[in-house]
Amino acid sequence: MVKKLLTLLFISVIAFPLSTLACAQEAPAQEKGAKEARWEGHIIRSSKDQSTLTVRKVGSSAEKIVQYDSSTRWVSQEHGKKPNDIDASQVKDGDRVICTGTLDKDGVLHATLISKRLTGM
């Protein structure tokens, strides 16, 4: 019985500092105020002047404005295959895309990656 208690004590002494370190590493991402986000759907409207895409979620009427800039990576990809780098001119209204980036306080997704999906076209 004493061995079991000592074992549990030893494990908790080891586990507590490790869990504290894991939480401490997550804190900086939360402090930025930016929330990681992903949005998938079809482009219903695009504006090169404003560097935005309006993307409607598949099977829904929900829409999100996706803003891009010179740091946004553009790729085209078939499911399960390696992505190919493309540029913004190769994406048009009606294309299916997956956008990842950060959400601002107004709900605009600032894209770090826009992936044009080629499967099912």
C-alpha positions, 0 to 999 in steps of 0.5 A: 500500500505504501509503495502504491502511494509513493508511486502515485506521489512520484507520478504527480510530482513529475506530471504537474510540472509537465502539464504546467509547461504545456499550458505555458506554451499555449498562452502566447497564442491566446494573448495575440487575440487572433483566433485560428480559423478554417472556412470551406466552401465555394467562392461566390464573389471576389474583389481584386481591388479589396483583396477579398473573397466571399466564400459560402459554406457548402450546403449552407447559406453561411458566408464569410469574407476572406481577406488575402495579401501578399503573404497568403499562400495559394495552392491547388490540390486534389484530395490525397495529392501533393499541393501545387503552388498557384497564384491568385489569378488562377482562382475564380468565382465558383471554385471550391476553396479551403481557407485557413488563417486568423479571424479578426474581431469583425469575423473577417478571416485573414487567410494565410493559406487558400487551397483551391480544391480540384476533386469533384469538379 
